[in-house]
Amino acid sequence: MRTPKEVALSVAKALDEKKGIDIQILKIDRVSSLADYFVICTGTASTHVRALCDAAQYAMEQPGEPMLSREGHRGNSWELIDYGSVVVHVFTEEARSFYDLERLWSDAELVRLTDEGSK
């Protein structure tokens, strides 16, 4: 079984391969019990948001990472995929700006996407 950080980095890679914009990984385990990591990404339109989430879900299914839930299908501006220790948020640009999770979780540690071998 993979560590939460490995899951977060794998999701980020899948989002990047589908041209996700401004992908951020926040390590929130010290500031919240919701999860260990948030992966945040922007899509160019509601169809891109859906495609990004589909890609992330597919990438996690391959190694058998269990998805707990996926929400927001009908809103088309923000989708959330919950893997327990990792929560993926994919927004349109407007929704990301409105909800501003990076500001809300500013006490979280920002994980560099190149940190695959560290920590």
Secondary structure, DSSP 8 states (H G I E B T S, - for coil): ---HHHHHHHHHHHHHHTT-EEEEEEE-TTT-SS-SEEEEEEESSHHHHHHHHHHHHHHHHTTT----EEE-TTTSSEEEEE-SSEEEEEEEHHHHHHH-HHHHTTTSEEE-TT-TT--
